[in-house]
Amino acid sequence: MEKKGNNFRFDNGCGKANVALELDGYYVWDSSVIAAKGKYYMFASRWKEELGFGWNWLFNSEVCRFVSDKPQGPYIFDKVVLPRRGREYFDGMNTHNTCVKFWNGKYYLYYMGTTYGGDIPSDNRPIDGQYAMETWNRKRIGVAVAEDIDKDFVRRDEPLLLPRDCTHWDCTITTNPSVAILPNGKTYMIYKSRRAYGKPLQLGIAVADKPDGKFERLTDTPILEFSMEDPFLWYDEKRKKFCIIAKDDSPKGGEGITGEWGAGFYAESDDCIHFEIAENPKVYSRLLEWEDGRKSLQCNLERPSLLFDEKGQPAYLFCASGNGSAPYQFEGKTYVVCMELSDKNNEVIK
């Protein structure tokens, strides 16, 4: 890992924030937005608010489709696209963490799925920690494919990438997929894993010849060896660079590489293995300025994702968030935040 000049920036954070998605009666989390048919489609996760936040994203989440006439939203619920489908499937009891892409006439929806054998949590009582970790370790990456954004997405019955044996760093899970599809169909996928309970969350890279092809790891070791999560990967065709933004997840709320727990950092690479980080890597902060002029320090700003303009440049940043006084201590609601990136903010530094 090297630190060089910042070749991409969101300037002083991002543009003013608005709530792009909020759903009565539900927590919402993660989001991936794509333009199609003159509209904007958001794929995001939800679970019932009455269950509480806690571990229920791991047991009761479902991936849904939302639609808006504007990139900033508001996005309106359309359909559950990845519901429960049976304990015998790797993703049969829970779906979460979306990433939608278009290539060669088809839409590819990447996600994380789990299954479990115990009771389905049905109220807001605390979930046993051992049960939660047993289920957490079953997280696997899947893909569903559709030829029409408004039609059903058909899932594969097997995960795209399995954990390796315990001689490797990624022996527990494969989750949090983010994908870059090159014009020829070659597909790079970033994923999250860790060696064992309590060990740092780290990122790996796998590649396939096509978006739903067989994925093979590019490297035996993590790509950036410090604690982070929620990566978003894309390929800048003009500059021939692989780019990521991700959450600085320094242990115990530390300042990490950005100086702010939970802020976002940027890195780039020529080969999607060796990433360079800027001297001032922070590209967005948990401190938001809203359209009405007020400012707030969000307890969380997670799962960053970008929507691109017609030139392939980042135009909007989406993050999962909510009101609260401490990380993950949400006061009744979560929502998806959208921030527009102006030409000034979206500047390439030569």
C-alpha positions in Angstrom: 0.0 0.0 0.0 1.3 3.4 -1.0 0.2 6.9 -0.2 0.3 9.4 -3.0 -1.5 12.4 -4.2 -5.3 12.2 -4.2 -6.3 11.5 -7.8 -10.0 11.7 -7.1 -11.9 13.7 -4.5 -15.2 14.7 -3.2 -13.7 18.0 -2.2 -15.1 19.2 1.2 -17.2 16.2 1.7 -20.1 16.0 -0.7 -23.1 18.0 -1.8 -26.0 18.6 0.4 -27.8 15.6 1.7 -31.4 14.4 1.2 -33.3 11.3 2.3 -33.7 9.2 -0.9 -35.4 6.2 0.8 -37.4 5.9 4.0 -40.0 3.2 4.5 -42.8 3.3 7.1 -42.6 0.2 9.3 -39.2 -1.0 8.1 -35.6 -0.5 8.6 -33.8 0.0 5.3 -30.1 -0.6 4.6 -27.6 -0.6 1.8 -28.6 0.5 -1.7 -27.5 0.2 -5.3 -29.0 2.5 -7.9 -29.1 2.1 -11.7 -30.7 4.2 -14.5 -33.1 2.3 -16.9 -36.1 3.1 -19.0 -35.9 6.8 -18.2 -36.2 6.1 -14.4 -34.0 5.2 -11.5 -34.1 1.8 -9.8 -32.8 1.3 -6.3 -32.2 -2.2 -4.9 -32.0 -2.1 -1.1 -32.6 -4.3 1.9 -35.5 -4.0 4.4 -36.8 -5.8 7.6 -39.6 -5.0 9.9 -39.1 -2.2 12.3 -41.0 -4.0 15.1 -38.1 -6.6 15.2 -35.6 -3.9 16.2 -32.2 -3.3 14.6 -29.8 -5.6 16.3 -29.1 -8.9 14.5 -32.3 -8.9 12.5 -30.6 -7.8 9.3 -29.0 -11.3 9.4 -32.2 -13.2 9.9 -35.1 -11.2 8.5 -33.8 -9.0 5.7 -35.1 -9.1 2.1 -33.9 -7.4 -1.0 -36.5 -5.1 -2.6 -36.8 -2.9 -5.7 -37.7 0.8 -5.4 -38.3 3.3 -8.3 -38.0 7.1 -8.7 -38.2 9.6 -11.5 -35.2 11.4 -10.1 -31.8 10.1 -9.0 -32.1 11.8 -5.6 -35.5 10.2 -5.0 -37.7 9.8 -3.2 -37.8 6.1 -4.1 -41.1 4.2 -3.9 -41.4 0.6 -3.0 -42.1 -1.6 -6.0 -41.5 -5.3 -5.2 -39.6 -7.8 -3.1 -37.1 -9.3 -5.6 -35.2 -11.8 -3.4 -37.7 -13.2 -0.8 -37.2 -16.3 1.4 -37.1 -19.5 -0.7 -36.3 -22.3 1.7 -33.7 -23.4 4.2 -32.0 -25.8 1.7 -30.6 -22.9 -0.3 -27.5 -21.0 0.8 -29.6 -17.7 0.6 -32.9 -19.3 1.4 -33.7 -17.4 4.6 -32.2 -14.0 4.3 -30.9 -11.6 1.5 -29.0 -8.4 2.0 -26.2 -6.1 0.7 -27.1 -5.2 -2.9 -25.0 -4.4 -6.0 -26.8 -4.1 -9.4 -25.0 -3.9 -12.7 -25.9 -3.9 -16.4 -24.0 -5.6 -19.2 -24.7 -6.9 -22.6 -28.5 -6.7 -22.3 -28.9 -8.2 -18.8 -29.1 -6.9 -15.3 -27.0 -8.6 -12.6 -27.9 -8.3 -9.0 -25.2 -9.3 -6.6 -26.0 -9.8 -2.9 -25.3 -11.7 0.3 -27.5 -14.5 1.5 -27.8 -16.7 4.6 -29.7 -19.8 5.8 -30.1 -21.1 9.3 -31.7 -24.1 11.0 -33.0 -22.5 14.2 -36.1 -20.4 15.0 -36.9 -17.4 12.9 -36.7 -14.3 15.2 -40.2 -12.9 15.3 -40.1 -10.2 17.9 -37.6 -7.7 19.3 -36.1 -9.9 22.0 -32.3 -10.1 21.9 -31.0 -12.8 19.6 -28.6 -15.2 21.2 -25.0 -14.3 20.3 -23.9 -17.8 19.5 -26.9 -18.3 17.2 -26.1 -15.0 15.5 -22.4 -15.8 15.0 -23.3 -19.3 13.7 -25.6 -17.6 11.1 -23.1 -14.8 10.4 -20.5 -17.4 9.4 -22.9 -18.7 6.7 -22.9 -15.4 4.7 -22.2 -16.1 1.0 -22.3 -14.1 -2.2 -25.0 -14.8 -4.8 -26.2 -13.3 -8.1 -29.6 -13.0 -9.7 -30.1 -12.2 -13.4 -32.9 -10.5 -15.3 -33.2 -9.4 -19.0 -35.7 -6.7 -18.0 -35.2 -4.5 -14.9 -39.0 -4.7 -14.2 -39.2 -8.5 -14.4 -38.2 -11.2 -12.0 -34.5 -11.8 -11.2 -33.5 -15.4 -11.4 -31.1 -16.6 -8.8 -28.3 -19.1 -9.1 -28.6 -22.0 -6.6 -24.9 -21.9 -5.6 -22.7 -19.1 -4.2 -20.3 -17.3 -6.5 -17.4 -17.6 -4.1 -16.9 -19.9 -1.1 -14.6 -19.3 1.9 -11.3 -21.1 1.8 -9.9 -23.5 4.5 -8.5 -22.2 7.7 -5.0 -21.8 6.5 -6.2 -18.7 4.7 -7.4 -15.3 5.9 -10.8 -15.6 4.3 -12.0 -18.9 5.9 -15.2 -17.6 7.6 -17.4 -15.8 5.1 -17.8 -14.2 1.7 -20.0 -11.2 1.7 -20.4 -7.5 0.8 -19.9 -7.9 -2.9 -19.1 -5.0 -5.2 -18.5 -5.6 -8.8 -16.8 -3.8 -11.8 -17.7 -5.3 -15.2 -15.3 -4.3 -18.0 -16.6 -3.7 -21.6 -15.5 -7.3 -22.6 -17.4 -8.8 -19.8 -14.4 -9.6 -17.5 -15.7 -9.1 -14.0 -13.9 -8.1 -10.9 -15.5 -8.6 -7.5 -14.4 -7.3 -4.2 -15.6 -9.2 -1.1 -15.2 -9.1 2.6 -14.1 -11.8 5.0 -11.9 -12.3 8.1 -9.8 -15.1 9.6 -11.8 -15.6 12.8 -14.2 -14.0 15.3 -12.7 -10.8 16.6 -10.1 -10.5 13.8 -10.1 -7.5 11.4 -12.6 -7.3 8.5 -10.6 -7.3 5.3 -11.1 -7.2 1.5 -10.2 -9.7 -1.2 -10.5 -9.6 -5.0 -11.8 -12.3 -7.3 -12.3 -12.3 -11.1 -14.4 -14.1 -13.7 -14.5 -14.1 -17.5 -18.2 -13.0 -17.4 -20.5 -11.5 -14.8 -22.0 -14.8 -13.6 -19.0 -16.9 -14.4 -16.6 -18.9 -12.2 -14.8 -16.5 -9.9 -11.2 -17.1 -8.9 -9.1 -15.1 -6.4 -6.6 -12.7 -7.9 -4.4 -12.7 -4.8 -3.9 -15.0 -1.8 -3.8 -12.0 0.7 -6.1 -9.1 1.4 -5.8 -6.1 -0.9 -5.5 -3.5 1.9 -4.3 -4.9 5.2 -6.2 -2.7 7.7 -9.7 -2.9 9.1 -12.4 -1.7 6.7 -15.7 -2.7 5.2 -18.5 -1.7 2.8 -16.3 -1.4 -0.3 -17.7 0.0 -3.6 -15.6 -0.9 -6.6 -15.7 0.6 -10.1 -13.5 0.9 -13.2 -12.6 4.3 -14.6 -12.4 3.5 -18.4 -10.9 6.9 -19.2 -8.1 6.7 -16.7 -7.7 2.9 -16.8 -7.9 2.7 -13.1 -9.7 0.4 -10.6 -11.2 2.6 -7.9 -12.8 1.9 -4.5 -14.4 3.9 -1.8 -15.0 2.1 1.5 -15.8 2.7 5.2 -12.8 3.3 7.5 -13.7 0.7 10.2 -10.9 1.2 12.7 -11.3 -1.0 15.8 -13.1 0.4 18.9 -14.1 3.6 17.2 -10.5 4.7 16.5 -9.6 7.4 13.9 -8.1 4.9 11.4 -6.6 6.3 8.2 -9.1 9.1 7.7 -9.0 10.6 11.2 -12.7 9.8 11.7 -14.3 6.5 12.5 -16.9 5.5 9.9 -15.8 8.1 7.3 -15.1 7.0 3.7 -11.7 6.7 2.0 -10.6 6.4 -1.6 -8.0 4.2 -3.2 -7.1 3.3 -6.8 -5.1 0.6 -8.7 -3.8 -0.3 -12.1 -4.3 -4.1 -11.5 -7.0 -4.3 -8.8 -4.5 -5.8 -6.4 -2.0 -3.0 -5.5 -4.0 0.0 -4.3 -2.7 3.5 -3.7 -4.2 5.7 -1.0 -3.9 9.4 -0.9 -2.0 11.4 1.8 -5.5 12.8 2.7 -7.7 9.8 2.0 -11.0 10.9 3.5 -13.6 11.5 0.7 -16.7 11.9 2.8 -17.6 12.4 6.5 -20.4 11.4 8.9 -21.0 15.1 9.3 -23.7 16.0 6.8 -25.2 19.3 5.6 -28.8 18.8 4.7 -30.8 20.6 2.0 -32.6 22.7 4.6 -29.2 24.0 5.9 -29.0 22.1 9.2 -26.0 20.0 10.0 -25.8 16.7 11.8 -23.2 14.1 12.8 -24.7 10.8 11.8 -24.2 7.9 14.1 -23.4 5.8 11.0 -22.9 6.4 7.3 -22.5 2.9 5.8 -22.6 0.9 2.5 -21.5 3.7 0.2 -22.5 3.3 -3.5 -22.3 5.5 -6.5 -24.6 6.4 -9.4 -22.7 7.4 -12.6 -23.6 9.9 -15.3 -23.6 9.2 -19.1 -19.9 9.9 -19.2 -19.2 7.2 -16.6 -18.3 9.7 -13.9 -19.6 9.4 -10.3 -22.6 11.8 -10.0 -24.4 10.7 -6.7 -23.3 9.1 -3.5 -25.8 6.9 -1.5 -25.2 5.7 2.0 -27.3 3.9 4.7 -27.8 6.0 7.8 -30.1 7.0 10.6 -30.5 9.2 13.6 -28.8 8.2 16.8 -26.3 9.3 19.4 -23.8 6.5 19.0 -22.9 4.0 16.3 -25.7 1.5 15.6 -27.9 3.1 18.3 -30.7 4.1 15.9 -33.6 6.1 17.2 -36.4 4.3 15.5 -35.5 4.8 11.8 -32.9 4.2 9.2 -32.9 5.6 5.8 -30.8 5.9 2.6 -29.0 9.3 2.2 -28.2 10.8 -1.3 -25.5 13.4 -1.9 -25.0 14.9 -5.3 -21.4 15.3 -6.5 -21.0 18.6 -8.4 -18.4 19.1 -11.1 -16.3 20.9 -8.6 -16.6 18.1 -6.1 -16.0 15.4 -8.7 -12.7 16.7 -9.9 -9.8 14.6 -11.3 -6.5 16.0 -10.1 -3.8 15.7 -12.8 
